[in-house]
Amino acid sequence: MTAELGSPETGRETGAAEVAGPSAGFTAGLTDRTAAGIAAAVRRDIRSGALPPGARLPTVREVARELRVSPATVTQAWRALAATGAIVARGRAGTFVGGTAPDPPSAGRYQRLRPSSDDAFAIDLSRGVPDPALLPDLTAALRVLADDPAIDRLSATYLGSAILPELETLVRADWPWRAERFTVVDGAIDAVDRLLAAHVRFGDAVLVENPCFPPFLDLLARLGARTVPVRLDESGPLPVELAAAVAASAPVALLLQPRAQNPTGAALTARRARELAGVLAGTGVVVIEDDHSAGIAGTPLRSLGARLPRQTVHIRSYSKSHGADLRLAVAGGPAELLDPVIERRLLGPGWTSRLLQRVLVHMLTDHDARRAVGTARAVYRARGEALRAALARRGTALPRGDGINLWLPVADENAALVSLAAAGVKAAPGGPFEVTDHPPIAHLRITVAALAEAGIDRLAGQLVTAAAAAPAYRRVRRS
């Protein structure tokens, strides 16, 4: 990288193309004033033509003054953009938009006619959601529902079980053990929230995977619980660490993702499940299993409930397989653990819409819907494997994981995010997933669900570049 990109001031060259000025260009209305946000905004304007090839950018100091940020922040954005070829430094003449737009239009004329999105990123790998194009057809289920003679009865009653008998029959058929009680709640996080509220008190210790799904940590913080991290590998939590945590903290619960662990993609093997169950047997620790990717996960389910049926509640979510707006998850386990949740819920929402449960019953039994879920599972696995293979060809080997996320190690989280932003790519920072401060290795979470096959090889190169990116200035850690 040339030194000019790091200089707060650059010279002016007579006759060179000019942008209208900081306030009239990408800085106008910019809300994300981090280095990643600035880089993404410049990238967006280059792609849209608002900053044409050859246009001169304002100086680092001008942009910093306009945005009221540190010049070092702008410098980091400029360097990341230059690394992609989006901008070019010409010594004291200034910094200019590259000769050609880095990404040519990937679609036809109609796509180019559509209004540009407010999102500055061409590729969003940050959301952790399924590909909408791979979800089953909801309209077919709704048509069947319209002709169902039981609908009037369902929509008029406040009575009845929280779970439709037809749905309970379906889930019992392939539940990992003969659970005593079943109920339906509004998604997996709702189930975890209600189970924690019923069984965890202020000051209680709760075991969590490290890294962990961030909402779990937020829920525990609101309860005033003590989070006890347990490291994991590609096969799940490490038995030795779990045993040490149980002995040291006397926990009341364990939050566990048995497969497609978010963010790492780890999945319990049969051996690991036996080892973990052996550690927890006789402890009274309530095991709350979140199978959030049921249906689209590629590995077999290994539930601790098969060995610890009296202390395990298993949650099966249908959000990623059938649609998040159904707001449906089934929880199954011992009555002692689930009845407090069911009884408390009667005082609030009462139950989850039985009409939506009827829609789910149709999709679980309809041939076309079942085939769509199977296709999605195969496509997600293929996309993840293709990206892992492309990364491996560039010297970055990742463990084989399950689900729609990859856990990418990087030299510096912020520098990696800025590097990707300069390439028009958005990823999720790894920090919110980490239970402990200052993890030894920084990471990004990459969601592969909607990756286009044609762009995987190029994306792998951008990810490798981002993983190696170093911060533009040294950070000072304060104890």
Buried (B, 14 or more C-beta within 10 A) or exposed (E): EEEBBBBBEBEEBEEEEEBEEBEEBBBEEBEEBBBBBBBBBBBBBBBEEBBEBEBBBBBBBBBBBBBEBEBBBBBBBBBBBBBBBBBBBBEEBBBBBBEEBBBEEEEEEEEEEEEEEEEBBBBBBBEBBBBEEBBBEBEBBEEBBEEBEEBEEBEEEEEEBBBBEBBBEBBEEEBBBEBBBBBBBBBBBBBBBBBBBBBBEEEBBBBBBBBBBBBBBEBBEEBEBBBBBBBBEBBBBBBEBBBBBBEEBEBBBBBBBBBBBBBBBBBBBEEBBBBBBBBBEEBEBBBBBBBBBBBBBBBEBBBBBBBBBEBBBBBBBBBBBBBBEBBBBBBBBBEEBBBBBBEEBEEEEEBBBBBBBBBBBBBBEBEEBBEBBEEBBEBBBBBBBBBBEBBEEBEBEBEBBBBBBBBBEBBBBBBBBBBBBBBBBBBBBBBBBBBEEEBEEBBBBBBBBBBEEEBBBBBBBBBBBBBBBEBBEEEEEEE
